[in-house]
Each structure stands twice: as C-alpha cells, then as structure tokens.
Amino acid sequence: MNILIAKLKNNNYRKILSTDSDIYGKISDMIEESTAYSPANSVLEDKEWYVIESFSAEEYASNIIKKPMNTVDFEMMTKEEHQKIDFIFTMDNEKYCFQKVGKAKLARKKRILYRGESYEYYDKSEEIVINDISDAIYIKETDSLYFRKLSSITGIFNGIDRLYREATEEETKSFLKEGFISLTDGFSADKVKTQNRKRIAAAKDVLSKLSEDDKSQMFSYIGDYCPDLKTVNNSFKVGKEEQLKMLLYGIEQRFYTTPVGGQKRIANSVKTLTVPEGDK
C-alpha cells in the first residue's frame, strides 16, 4: 500500500490518497548504480544516483526520516490547500519517494479526460502532476538517501545544500589573497560568480588537506597544463573568471593526458575509481 502525503508551505502534512499502485515504480527499475556525492562528480550515467548513507544521522535529514510517522493522524487535504503544496512524498514499507512541487506541477485548467469508455469535460480541474522519476528516494532498511540533482531537493531537506555550498565573500577574498595567486586587470572578489564561488569552497577543502610538498606538486601540475597562467614569481595570474576557473580545475586535478595520442583534456566530472587490492 502506497500513501501519498503533501507537505504544505505552513509545515502541516496532509494525506492525499492511498493506492495499491507503486506511483514511482520499483527501486530496481530506478536505481542501477550509485556513487557518493561529490561536487566534482557532476555527470551521472542513466539510472545512476548519488547516495548519502546513514542519512538519518545528518542534520539536514528531516523529521519525516528521523521520526516514524503515523499517517492515521493526518487530515485529508482539502481543495483550498491544493495551491499550498510545497512537496509530496509516497510512503510504503520499504521506501519514501520525494518530489518537489512547483506551480508548474499544480495544474488548474480545463481538461477533457478519458474515463472508462468515454470522455468527460472538466471546467476547473485541479491536478498534481507526478514526475516519472522522483527527486529523491529514501530506503529505510539501509538508511540511504538517493538523488540525482542537489538543486531539486534543497527545498525538501533544509541545509542539504551545504554539500555544495558557495564560498562566502570573506572566504572568496581570503582565497584570492593566497600567495600562489596574482590578481590582474582589477579582478576582485566582487567579480567572482556563483559557479566559481562553489569551486572555491571545494578548493579550500582540498588545499586544507595537502602538505606543502603536495601543494608544490599540484602547482607544478597546474603550470604544465596552464602555462599561460604562470607568472615570473611562480604564481598564477587571475584577471578574469575563465582564468580563475582553470586554476580551480587544476586544484581539483581535472586535467589529464590521454595515453594514446597524448591529447591534453579537462574532465567535466570526476569520480574516484576503486581498484581491487590484487590489481594495485
């Protein structure tokens, strides 16, 4: 039995319906592979999902996950509450499936619907459009949350966006003052846009874990792939967004050379490869 619940913008929950149908389908039909979330891994294969394990222990796991819900206590949603839906989710014995609901998914239009053996006209139908695939899936047995786009679930799990946060203004200023950066052409923190601020946040985490020898090797690596950024005092010039992006890509070690043909390339997504012990 699947129970469909709506979370309203006033933080109340309403029961919409119960059905024997699996609204979003079986887990095995949706998830074939999973990978731990990383800002550097931004491209997923078909039916591959990000996963956060031990999800109920995270601060951004909502009470829906942390505390068992008794749907018997939920009131049925009224017609007047239709336009107040924030997100919906289904519950069954093994999983929750979450879907963000924006205005585009709350249809209030004239409709002609086929029912049984005839068509029926509705002057003011109110519908909730269900996606083919949910935005997030929580599996109770493994305490794991699966999702494909972080931006799709930030309104469902408050605070989860810290997984890929933007550097603050002070963090951005501090980063641009690092000794390996030489600012040119009046470039400053207020010119750094959202995507590079996110990359700066990730880069600061990477740099904080490196020894001085590791940093030296990294800077040599960046210089080999981005010789146009190098300056005479062994720093990297940053005078525009593109130059900053290339430097940040270097810190994430996205540059590589193909073994056949020797082509230098940039990886637009990075996933850590696990090699079996016997193959190392």
N, C-alpha and C positions, 0 to 999 in steps of 0.2 A: 504494500500500500504506500503510495506517494502522497504526501501532504504538501500543498503549495501555500507558502506563507509570504505575506508582504510586510516589509518594514517601512513604516510611514516616516515622513520628514519630521514628525513630532516625537519620534523614537518609540512609538507604540507599534505593536505587532498585531496583524490581523490574519485570520485564516481565510483563504480564498476558496479552496476546494480540496477534496480527497479523490484520488483516482487510482485505479489498478495499472494505468499506463505509466511506463517509465518515461517521463517527459523529455529528459535529455539523453536517454539511451544508457546502455551498459558501460561500465568503466572500461572493459576490454575493447569496446568499439571506439572509445575516445582516446585512451592513453596507451600508446605502444612503448614509448620511451620517455625517460625523464632525466633532467640534469639539474644540479644545484644552481640556484640563481646567482648570476654574476653580471654586473653592468657591462663587462667586456664581451659577454656572450649574448648578442642582441638578435641573432638569427636562429630560429628554430626550424627543424625539419617538420614535415607534415606528421601530425599526431605525436609530436614530441612536446613535452610540457616542462616548465620549470617546477621544481618541488622545494618546499620548505618542510623539513622533518621536525618532529617534536613541536609541532606548531602551537599546541595549546599552552606551551610554556612561554611563548613570545608575548611581549607587552601588547602588541597590536592585534593579538587574537581576541576577537570579540566575545562577549558573554554567551553568544549563541554557541560558541565552541567550548568555552570553559565550563559552562553550567548546563546540565541536562535540562531540556525544555519540555514542559508538559503542555502540549497543544490543546488539551481539553479546556484549559483556562483561557484560551484565545477566543476573542469575539470574532464573528464573521465580518468581513469587510463590507461596508455599505457603499452604495452608489456614489454618495457625496465624497467618499475618501479615494475614489479612483484616481484623481489627478494629484493626490498627495503621496503617491508611492515613491519611495527612494530606491529600494531594490527588492528583489524577490528571491526566494530560495525554496528548493524542494528538500524534503526530509524522507528518508526511508531507513531501513535497518542498518545499512552499510555506509551511506554517504549523504552529504549535503551538496547540492549544486546551487551556486550563487549566480545571479545575473543583475547587473546594473540596469536600471530602467530610467531612461531619459524621456523627454517629451515625445521624441520620435517613436518610442515604443508604446506610448499611451494614446492609441488611436481613438478619436471621437468623430466619426464620419458616417455618411450614408453608405449603406452596404447592401449588396444583393448576395445572399448566401445560399448554397445548395444544401438542403437538409432532406435526407431520406430520398424521395423520388421527385422532389420539386424544389423550385427556387422561392426564396422569401425575401421581401424588401424590408429593410430596417432604416427608419428615418434618422435615428440618432443612436447608432450602436457605439458601445464603449468596449474597447478591446485592449488586451495586453499582448503585445507581440513577443512571442517566445523565440529566442535565438536557436539555431540548430545546435550550437555548442555553448555550454555555459561559460561564464567568465572565470569561474574558479570552482574547484571540486575539493571538498574535504573528506578524506576517508578516515572513518572513526578507528578502525582496527589498527592502522599504522600511525595514526595521529599525524597525517601528512596533508599539506595543502598544495594543490596543483593549480597552476595558472599559466597563461600564455603571454599576457600583456600586463605589466605592472600598472600602467595608467588606467586599466579597466577595473581594477579592484581597490584603488586608493580610497574611493568613496564608500567601500564596503568595510574595509579593515583600516580604521583610522590609525595613521602613524606608520603604515607599511611602506610608505614612500621613502622612508629613511634608508631603505635598501639601496636606493639610487638617488641620494639627495644632492642638492646643489651646494657648492661651496658658498659660505656666507660672504658678504662684502669684505669683512676683515680677513677671512681666510684667503680670499682671492688676492687682496692687497699683499698679504704676507707671502703668498706663493710667488707673486711677480717680483718680490724683493730678494728671492733666493739668489745666491752667488752665481749659479750657473745660467742665469737669465740676464740678458742685456736688452732693456727696452729701447725701442727706436720709434721715430716718427710720432712721438706724443702718445704712444699706446699706454693705456692705464686700465685699472680695474673696472671703471665705469663703462668701458668699451667691450667687456667680455660678456658674451651672450650665454643663454641658458645651457646649450649643449656643452660648451667648453667649461662652464662652471661645474657641471656634473662630472666632466672628465678631471677637473682639478681636484674635486673631492676624492675621486678614486685614486688619482696620482699621489695625493698626500698620504693616503693609506699605504700605498705601495712603498713610497720612499721612507716612511717611518719604520719599515721592517728591514731595510737594507743596511749592510755595513758600509763603511767608507770605501772599501775595496770593491764591493758590489756596485756602488754608485759610480765609481770610476769606470768600471767595465761597461756599465749601461750608457754612460755619456760617450764613451768611445764608439759603442754600437750605434747610437743615435747620429754621431758625427759621420760615420761611414755611410749611412743611408740618407742623411740630410746635410750634405756638405755645404749647401747654400745657407744654412742657418749658423754655421760655425763662425766665430769671431777670432781675432788675433789673441785675445786673452782667455781662450779655451772656455768661452761661454756660448750661449745660443741667443741669437738676436730674435726678438719678438716685436714686430711692428704692426702686425695685423692678425686677425682671427685665424687665418689659414696657417700661419707660421706657428701660432700657439697650439693649434690642433695637431700639427705634425710633431711638435715636441712632446705633447701629451700622448700621442700614439706611440712614440718611442719609449716613453716611460712604461707604457703598458706592454711593450715588446711585441708590437703588431707587425713589424717589418720582418720579411723573410726572403730568402733567395731560393728559387726552385732548383732541385738537384740536377734536373735535366733542362738544359737551355740557359741556366744561370740568370733567369729573369728576377728582378727585384720587385717585390709586391707588398701590398698592405692588406692585412686580414681585416675584413669589416666585422668579424665576430670571432671571439676566441673561446675555446673550450679546452680545459685541461684534459690531457689524454692519460688514462690509467694503463700502465704497462704491467702485465703479469710478471711476478718476480723472476720466473725462469727465463724470460725474454730480455731482461736488462743486460 
